Amino acid sequence: MMRQMQRLGRALMQAVAVMPVAALMLGIGYWIDSDGWGANNALAAVLVQSGDAILASLGIIFAVAVAYGLSKDNNGAAALSGLVGFLVVTKLLNPGTVSQLRGGAEVLDTEGFGAIGNGNVFIGIIVGILAAWVYNRFHNKKLPDAFAFFSGRRMVPIITSFLALVLSGILLFIWPAIYSALVAFGTTLTGMGAFGAAVYGFFNRLLIPTGLHHALNQVFWFDLVGINDIGNFWGNVQSTLPGVTTGMYQAGFFPIMMFGLPGAALAMYHTAKPERKPVIRSLMLAGAVASFVTGVTEPIEFAFMFLAPALYVVHAVLTGISLFIAATLKWIAGFGFSAGLIDMLLSINIPLATNWYMLIPLGLVFFAIYYFLFRFIITRFNLKTPGREDEIDVTEGQELSADTNFTVMAEQILEGLGGKDNIADLDYCVTRLRVNVKDHAQVRENLIRRAPISGIIRPSQKSVQVVVGPQVQFVYDEMQKLI
């Protein structure tokens, strides 16, 4: 399971890489025109619309990236299948279509179908995994001659679209129940004061991978049940609900987004492998800047939530603690976009922003907590955070000559692995064949070493890595033919 989670985490990196610049464009545009979001300024409009084009379509981006990244040979047919599947699911589950399926019956806001759209990362990831599975299973299957045009990779988007129908049918019934339950849960928390804010903060972060955090946000930030924390803050209206202070469901996010997550990014950079640090530095720096300035945290969070789920739970707990402290001590600031520097500077002019400056030293404390705690946990438990994965430097292995017989090489390696019937899974990275075998006793390393390889690594009983070199793809292709 952890191996598959790490594969998913690596597949997400392509999607994560596009977020920071989009976040900065949107955030700067919002700062230029915080009232009209581009309606009053042409430059702001360009920046806001450009950034929003990406951030509002993260579900599509994740569907394509996951399908592509998890496919056996990173083929475009898998990416296309991810897109096709995502479009089917989101179209079938939008409120208009759901109403049609119910014979015109009204779709309630509390059912959550409005949250299933182009920006829903959860749907994107699920559909991406589905499309990758379909590709890996059917991309080399042949059909009878009458349907030969649709054989192989052309078959994959078709199968994915039909399976997307099944997925939509399942979500049609379970999504409203889960969403409604979360709304009811959030409503219950409103009577718990600062502790309720802490529990909300914890689940707000914990539910981000599923997209269901929007259900809780509707309860606390908007006017679904009368709290309307964001609207009341910017309208300078103090809440009349018992135990509720306007802004208490927003303020605690500032120390986490502006300071805590950048501290986590620094820890992940410092614990990365030396040869991977240049790449990780650019990724983490971009994510930290986006988080600090605009409050867009996804570039950092998605960088480790699947590679190291335990760390993500720690992050959710710390977020809850921050909201509890800010709500208890009434250190209040608010946001219209997210809890970054831009919104903090804009919110301090609102009279309800009390002791907002105390959120800065609190943030510095959380920066230190995140940095040292993340660094300790990563090194103590050898977590595969970005830069610590089992990825190989391109210089590993050897340069094979242009006339190398890759077919013979593949035959020798396959024989040493116990033959095609012993292969459970075959993949490759930059320089290595990565193989999972059914019976480890059938692996004979002496036979594998007859091929011109650089080495063999056995990470686990059934896992075999054959170090080939930069030409590993050609060996992989020949082995696929043999299998």
C-alpha positions as CSV (number, residue, x, y, z in Angstrom):
1,M,0.0,0.0,0.0
2,M,2.8,2.5,0.9
3,R,4.5,1.7,-2.4
4,Q,1.4,2.5,-4.3
5,M,0.8,5.7,-2.2
6,Q,4.3,6.8,-3.1
7,R,3.7,6.1,-6.8
8,L,0.6,8.3,-6.5
9,G,2.5,11.0,-4.7
10,R,5.1,11.1,-7.5
11,A,2.4,11.2,-10.1
12,L,0.9,14.3,-8.3
13,M,4.1,16.2,-8.6
14,Q,3.4,17.2,-12.2
15,A,0.1,18.8,-11.1
16,V,1.7,20.4,-8.0
17,A,4.3,22.1,-10.1
18,V,1.8,24.3,-11.9
19,M,0.1,25.7,-8.7
20,P,2.6,28.2,-7.2
21,V,2.8,30.6,-10.1
22,A,-1.0,30.4,-10.6
23,A,-1.5,31.2,-6.9
24,L,0.8,34.2,-7.1
25,M,-0.9,35.6,-10.2
26,L,-4.3,35.3,-8.6
27,G,-3.1,36.6,-5.2
28,I,-1.4,39.7,-6.7
29,G,-4.4,40.4,-8.9
30,Y,-6.6,40.2,-5.8
31,W,-4.2,42.6,-3.9
32,I,-4.4,45.1,-6.8
33,D,-8.2,45.1,-6.8
34,S,-9.4,43.4,-3.6
35,D,-12.9,44.8,-4.1
36,G,-13.7,44.0,-7.7
37,W,-11.3,41.1,-8.3
38,G,-10.3,42.6,-11.6
39,A,-13.5,44.5,-12.3
40,N,-11.8,47.8,-11.6
41,N,-8.4,47.2,-13.0
42,A,-7.3,45.7,-16.3
43,L,-4.0,44.3,-15.0
44,A,-5.7,42.8,-12.0
45,A,-8.3,41.2,-14.3
46,V,-5.5,39.6,-16.4
47,L,-3.7,38.2,-13.4
48,V,-6.9,37.0,-11.6
49,Q,-8.3,35.3,-14.7
50,S,-5.0,33.7,-15.6
51,G,-4.4,32.3,-12.1
52,D,-8.0,31.3,-11.7
53,A,-7.9,29.4,-15.0
54,I,-5.5,27.0,-13.4
55,L,-6.6,26.9,-9.8
56,A,-10.3,26.6,-10.7
57,S,-9.5,23.6,-12.9
58,L,-7.3,21.6,-10.5
59,G,-9.6,18.6,-10.8
60,I,-8.9,18.3,-14.5
61,I,-5.2,18.9,-14.0
62,F,-5.0,16.1,-11.4
63,A,-7.1,13.7,-13.4
64,V,-4.7,14.0,-16.4
65,A,-1.5,14.1,-14.2
66,V,-2.4,11.0,-12.1
67,A,-3.6,9.0,-15.1
68,Y,-0.4,9.8,-17.0
69,G,1.9,9.3,-14.0
70,L,0.5,6.0,-13.0
71,S,0.3,4.5,-16.5
72,K,3.0,1.9,-17.1
73,D,4.8,3.8,-19.9
74,N,3.5,7.3,-19.2
75,N,1.5,7.3,-22.4
76,G,-0.7,10.2,-23.6
77,A,-3.6,7.7,-24.1
78,A,-3.8,7.3,-20.3
79,A,-3.8,11.1,-19.9
80,L,-6.6,11.4,-22.4
81,S,-8.6,8.7,-20.6
82,G,-8.2,10.6,-17.4
83,L,-9.7,13.7,-19.0
84,V,-12.5,11.8,-20.6
85,G,-13.4,10.1,-17.4
86,F,-13.3,13.3,-15.4
87,L,-15.6,15.1,-17.9
88,V,-18.1,12.3,-17.7
89,V,-18.3,12.2,-13.9
90,T,-18.5,15.9,-13.4
91,K,-21.1,16.3,-16.1
92,L,-23.3,13.5,-14.7
93,L,-23.0,14.8,-11.1
94,N,-23.6,18.5,-11.7
95,P,-26.8,19.8,-10.0
96,G,-28.6,20.2,-13.4
97,T,-28.0,16.7,-14.5
98,V,-28.8,15.2,-11.1
99,S,-32.1,17.1,-11.1
100,Q,-32.9,15.6,-14.5
101,L,-32.1,12.1,-13.3
102,R,-34.5,12.7,-10.4
103,G,-37.3,13.7,-12.7
104,G,-36.9,17.4,-12.1
105,A,-36.7,17.2,-8.3
106,E,-34.8,20.0,-6.6
107,V,-31.1,19.4,-5.7
108,L,-30.4,20.9,-2.3
109,D,-27.2,22.8,-1.5
110,T,-26.5,20.6,1.5
111,E,-26.2,17.6,-0.9
112,G,-22.9,19.0,-2.2
113,F,-23.3,18.3,-5.9
114,G,-22.3,21.9,-6.5
115,A,-18.8,21.1,-5.2
116,I,-18.3,18.5,-8.0
117,G,-16.8,20.5,-10.8
118,N,-13.6,21.3,-12.6
119,G,-11.8,22.2,-9.4
120,N,-12.6,19.1,-7.4
121,V,-9.3,17.4,-6.8
122,F,-10.8,14.3,-5.2
123,I,-12.8,13.5,-8.3
124,G,-9.7,14.2,-10.4
125,I,-7.5,11.8,-8.4
126,I,-10.1,9.0,-8.3
127,V,-10.7,9.2,-12.0
128,G,-7.0,9.4,-12.7
129,I,-6.4,6.2,-10.8
130,L,-9.2,4.6,-12.6
131,A,-8.0,5.7,-16.0
132,A,-4.4,4.5,-15.2
133,W,-5.7,1.1,-14.2
134,V,-7.7,0.8,-17.4
135,Y,-4.7,1.7,-19.4
136,N,-2.3,-0.7,-17.7
137,R,-4.9,-3.5,-18.0
138,F,-6.1,-3.0,-21.6
139,H,-3.7,-0.9,-23.6
140,N,-2.3,-3.9,-25.4
141,K,-5.5,-5.9,-25.9
142,K,-6.6,-6.8,-29.4
143,L,-10.2,-6.9,-30.7
144,P,-11.6,-9.0,-33.6
145,D,-10.8,-7.7,-37.0
146,A,-14.2,-6.0,-37.4
147,F,-13.4,-3.8,-34.4
148,A,-9.6,-3.7,-34.9
149,F,-9.6,0.1,-35.2
150,F,-10.5,0.4,-31.5
151,S,-7.9,-2.1,-30.3
152,G,-5.1,-1.3,-27.9
153,R,-4.7,2.3,-26.7
154,R,-7.8,3.5,-28.6
155,M,-9.8,1.2,-26.4
156,V,-8.7,2.8,-23.1
157,P,-10.7,6.1,-23.2
158,I,-13.8,4.1,-24.3
159,I,-13.6,1.7,-21.4
160,T,-12.8,4.5,-19.0
161,S,-15.9,6.5,-20.0
162,F,-18.1,3.5,-19.3
163,L,-16.5,2.9,-15.9
164,A,-16.9,6.6,-15.2
165,L,-20.7,6.0,-15.6
166,V,-20.4,3.3,-12.8
167,L,-18.4,5.6,-10.6
168,S,-20.9,8.4,-11.1
169,G,-23.8,6.1,-10.1
170,I,-22.0,5.2,-6.9
171,L,-21.2,8.8,-6.0
172,L,-24.8,9.8,-6.9
173,F,-25.9,7.9,-3.8
174,I,-23.0,8.2,-1.3
175,W,-21.8,11.8,-2.0
176,P,-25.0,13.6,-0.6
177,A,-25.0,11.4,2.5
178,I,-21.3,12.2,3.3
179,Y,-21.7,15.8,2.4
180,S,-24.9,16.3,4.5
181,A,-23.3,14.4,7.4
182,L,-20.3,16.8,7.4
183,V,-22.7,19.8,7.3
184,A,-24.5,18.5,10.3
185,F,-21.2,17.8,12.1
186,G,-20.1,21.3,11.4
187,T,-23.3,22.8,12.7
188,T,-22.8,20.8,16.0
189,L,-19.3,22.4,16.4
190,T,-20.6,25.9,16.5
191,G,-21.8,25.6,20.1
192,M,-18.3,24.4,21.3
193,G,-16.5,27.8,21.2
194,A,-12.8,27.7,20.7
195,F,-12.7,23.9,20.9
196,G,-15.2,23.7,18.0
197,A,-12.9,26.0,16.0
198,A,-10.0,23.6,16.7
199,V,-11.9,20.6,15.5
200,Y,-13.1,22.5,12.5
201,G,-9.4,23.4,11.6
202,F,-8.4,19.8,12.0
203,F,-11.0,18.4,9.7
204,N,-10.6,21.4,7.3
205,R,-7.1,20.2,6.5
206,L,-7.8,16.5,6.8
207,L,-10.6,16.6,4.2
208,I,-8.7,18.5,1.6
209,P,-7.6,15.4,-0.4
210,T,-11.3,14.4,-0.7
211,G,-12.6,17.9,-1.6
212,L,-15.2,17.5,1.2
213,H,-13.7,20.3,3.2
214,H,-16.0,22.6,1.2
215,A,-18.9,21.2,3.2
216,L,-17.4,22.4,6.5
217,N,-16.4,25.7,4.9
218,Q,-20.0,26.3,3.9
219,V,-21.0,26.0,7.5
220,F,-18.4,28.2,9.1
221,W,-17.4,30.7,6.4
222,F,-20.7,31.4,4.6
223,D,-24.3,31.8,5.5
224,L,-25.5,28.2,5.3
225,V,-26.5,28.0,8.9
226,G,-26.2,31.7,9.9
227,I,-22.5,31.9,10.9
228,N,-21.2,33.7,7.8
229,D,-17.8,34.3,9.3
230,I,-16.2,35.8,6.2
231,G,-19.1,38.0,5.3
232,N,-19.6,39.3,8.8
233,F,-15.9,40.0,9.2
234,W,-15.7,42.2,6.1
235,G,-19.0,43.8,6.9
236,N,-17.7,44.5,10.4
237,V,-20.7,42.7,12.0
238,Q,-20.1,40.9,15.3
239,S,-21.8,37.5,15.6
240,T,-24.7,37.2,17.9
241,L,-24.4,33.4,18.2
242,P,-23.4,32.2,21.7
243,G,-19.6,31.5,22.0
244,V,-18.9,32.7,18.4
245,T,-16.6,35.6,17.7
246,T,-16.5,36.9,14.2
247,G,-13.2,35.9,12.6
248,M,-12.5,33.0,14.9
249,Y,-12.9,30.5,12.1
250,Q,-10.3,32.3,10.0
251,A,-7.6,33.8,12.2
252,G,-5.9,30.6,13.2
253,F,-5.1,29.7,9.6
254,F,-2.7,32.7,9.2
255,P,0.1,31.2,11.4
256,I,-0.2,27.9,9.6
257,M,-0.3,29.2,6.0
258,M,2.2,32.0,6.4
259,F,4.7,30.4,8.7
260,G,3.9,26.7,9.5
261,L,3.9,25.2,6.0
262,P,6.9,27.2,4.9
263,G,8.7,25.7,7.9
264,A,7.6,22.2,6.7
265,A,8.9,23.0,3.2
266,L,12.3,24.0,4.7
267,A,12.4,20.7,6.7
268,M,11.6,18.7,3.6
269,Y,14.3,20.5,1.7
270,H,16.9,19.9,4.4
271,T,16.1,16.2,4.6
272,A,16.2,15.6,0.9
273,K,19.0,13.5,-0.6
274,P,21.9,15.8,-1.6
275,E,21.7,15.0,-5.3
276,R,18.0,15.9,-5.2
277,K,18.2,19.1,-3.3
278,P,18.5,21.5,-6.3
279,V,15.2,20.2,-7.7
280,I,13.4,20.1,-4.3
281,R,14.7,23.6,-3.4
282,S,12.9,25.2,-6.4
283,L,9.7,23.2,-5.7
284,M,9.6,24.0,-2.0
285,L,10.6,27.7,-2.4
286,A,7.8,28.2,-4.9
287,G,5.3,26.5,-2.6
288,A,6.5,28.4,0.5
289,V,6.2,31.8,-1.3
290,A,2.7,31.0,-2.6
291,S,1.6,29.9,0.9
292,F,3.1,32.9,2.7
293,V,2.0,35.6,0.2
294,T,-1.4,34.2,-1.0
295,G,-2.4,31.5,1.4
296,V,-2.5,28.8,-1.3
297,T,-1.2,25.8,0.5
298,E,-1.8,23.0,-2.0
299,P,1.7,23.1,-3.6
300,I,3.2,22.1,-0.3
301,E,0.4,19.9,1.1
302,F,0.0,17.7,-2.0
303,A,3.8,17.4,-2.1
304,F,3.7,15.2,1.0
305,M,0.1,14.2,1.8
306,F,0.4,10.9,-0.2
307,L,4.1,10.4,0.2
308,A,3.9,10.7,4.0
309,P,0.3,10.5,5.2
310,A,1.3,10.5,8.8
311,L,2.9,13.9,8.4
312,Y,-0.3,15.2,6.9
313,V,-2.2,14.1,10.0
314,V,0.3,16.0,12.1
315,H,-0.3,19.1,10.0
316,A,-4.0,18.8,10.5
317,V,-3.6,18.6,14.3
318,L,-1.3,21.6,14.4
319,T,-3.8,23.6,12.3
320,G,-6.5,22.7,14.9
321,I,-4.2,23.9,17.7
322,S,-3.5,27.2,15.9
323,L,-7.3,27.9,15.5
324,F,-7.9,27.0,19.2
325,I,-5.2,29.5,20.4
326,A,-6.3,32.3,18.1
327,A,-10.0,31.8,19.0
328,T,-9.3,31.5,22.8
329,L,-7.1,34.7,22.9
330,K,-9.3,36.5,20.4
331,W,-6.4,37.3,18.0
332,I,-8.5,38.0,15.0
333,A,-7.9,38.6,11.3
334,G,-9.9,37.6,8.3
335,F,-9.5,36.8,4.6
336,G,-11.4,37.1,1.4
337,F,-9.2,34.9,-0.6
338,S,-7.0,32.9,1.8
339,A,-4.9,33.3,4.9
340,G,-1.8,34.8,3.4
341,L,0.1,38.1,3.8
342,I,-2.0,39.9,1.2
343,D,-5.2,39.2,3.1
344,M,-3.6,40.0,6.5
345,L,-2.6,43.4,5.3
346,L,-6.0,44.1,3.9
347,S,-7.9,42.9,6.9
348,I,-6.1,45.0,9.5
349,N,-8.2,48.0,8.5
350,I,-11.4,46.2,9.7
351,P,-12.3,47.2,13.2
352,L,-13.1,43.6,14.1
353,A,-9.4,42.7,13.5
354,T,-8.3,42.7,17.2
355,N,-4.7,41.9,18.3
356,W,-4.1,40.7,14.7
357,Y,-0.4,41.4,15.1
358,M,-0.1,38.6,17.7
359,L,-0.7,36.1,14.9
360,I,2.8,36.9,13.6
361,P,4.8,35.8,16.7
362,L,2.4,32.8,16.9
363,G,3.3,32.1,13.3
364,L,7.0,32.2,14.1
365,V,6.4,29.7,16.9
366,F,4.6,27.4,14.4
367,F,7.4,27.8,11.9
368,A,9.8,26.4,14.4
369,I,7.4,23.6,15.5
370,Y,6.7,22.6,11.9
371,Y,10.4,22.7,11.0
372,F,11.8,20.7,13.9
373,L,8.9,18.3,14.2
374,F,8.7,17.5,10.5
375,R,12.5,17.1,10.3
376,F,12.5,14.8,13.3
377,I,9.6,12.6,12.0
378,I,11.0,12.4,8.5
379,T,14.5,11.3,9.6
380,R,13.3,9.1,12.5
381,F,10.9,7.1,10.4
382,N,12.7,7.5,7.1
383,L,9.6,8.9,5.4
384,K,9.7,9.2,1.6
385,T,9.0,12.9,1.4
386,P,10.0,14.8,-1.9
387,G,13.6,14.3,-2.6
388,R,13.8,11.1,-0.4
389,E,12.0,8.7,-2.8
390,D,13.7,5.8,-4.4
391,E,14.5,7.8,-7.5
392,I,17.8,7.3,-9.3
393,D,20.3,9.8,-10.6
394,V,20.6,9.7,-14.4
395,T,24.3,8.9,-14.2
396,E,23.7,5.5,-12.6
397,G,24.3,2.5,-14.8
398,Q,26.3,2.4,-18.0
399,E,26.0,3.8,-21.5
400,L,25.3,0.9,-23.8
401,S,26.5,1.1,-27.4
402,A,24.1,1.8,-30.3
403,D,24.4,-1.8,-31.5
404,T,23.4,-3.4,-28.2
405,N,20.9,-6.2,-28.8
406,F,18.2,-5.2,-26.3
407,T,16.1,-8.2,-27.2
408,V,18.8,-10.6,-26.1
409,M,19.3,-8.5,-23.0
410,A,15.6,-8.6,-22.1
411,E,15.6,-12.4,-22.7
412,Q,18.5,-12.9,-20.3
413,I,17.0,-10.7,-17.6
414,L,13.6,-12.3,-17.9
415,E,15.0,-15.8,-17.6
416,G,16.8,-14.8,-14.4
417,L,13.6,-13.4,-13.0
418,G,12.0,-16.7,-13.4
419,G,10.3,-16.3,-16.7
420,K,7.2,-14.3,-17.8
421,D,4.9,-16.3,-15.6
422,N,6.8,-15.1,-12.5
423,I,6.3,-11.4,-13.3
424,A,3.6,-9.8,-11.2
425,D,4.4,-6.2,-12.2
426,L,7.0,-4.6,-14.5
427,D,7.9,-0.9,-14.6
428,Y,11.0,1.3,-15.0
429,C,12.4,4.6,-13.8
430,V,15.3,6.7,-15.1
431,T,17.9,3.9,-15.1
432,R,16.3,0.8,-13.5
433,L,13.9,-1.9,-14.3
434,R,11.5,-2.3,-11.3
435,V,10.0,-5.7,-11.1
436,N,7.7,-7.4,-8.6
437,V,7.8,-11.2,-8.8
438,K,5.3,-13.8,-7.7
439,D,7.9,-16.2,-6.3
440,H,11.1,-14.8,-5.1
441,A,12.7,-18.3,-5.0
442,Q,12.7,-18.4,-8.8
443,V,14.9,-15.3,-9.1
444,R,18.4,-16.3,-10.1
445,E,20.7,-13.3,-10.0
446,N,23.6,-15.1,-11.7
447,L,21.5,-15.5,-14.8
448,I,20.5,-11.8,-14.7
449,R,24.1,-10.7,-14.5
450,R,24.9,-12.4,-17.8
451,A,23.3,-9.3,-19.4
452,P,25.4,-6.1,-19.6
453,I,23.8,-4.5,-16.4
454,S,25.4,-2.5,-13.6
455,G,23.8,-4.2,-10.6
456,I,20.8,-5.8,-8.9
457,I,19.0,-4.4,-5.9
458,R,16.5,-6.3,-3.7
459,P,14.5,-3.7,-1.7
460,S,12.1,-6.4,-0.5
461,Q,11.5,-10.2,-0.9
462,K,9.4,-9.9,-4.0
463,S,10.9,-6.6,-5.4
464,V,13.8,-6.7,-7.8
465,Q,15.5,-3.7,-9.3
466,V,17.8,-4.3,-12.3
467,V,20.2,-1.3,-12.8
468,V,20.6,-0.9,-16.6
469,G,21.4,2.7,-17.3
470,P,19.8,5.5,-19.4
471,Q,18.7,3.1,-22.1
472,V,16.5,1.2,-19.7
473,Q,13.3,2.0,-21.7
474,F,14.5,-0.1,-24.6
475,V,15.1,-3.1,-22.4
476,Y,11.7,-2.5,-20.8
477,D,10.0,-2.4,-24.3
478,E,11.6,-5.7,-25.3
479,M,10.6,-7.3,-22.0
480,Q,7.0,-6.1,-22.5
481,K,7.0,-7.8,-25.9
482,L,8.3,-11.1,-24.4
483,I,5.7,-11.0,-21.6
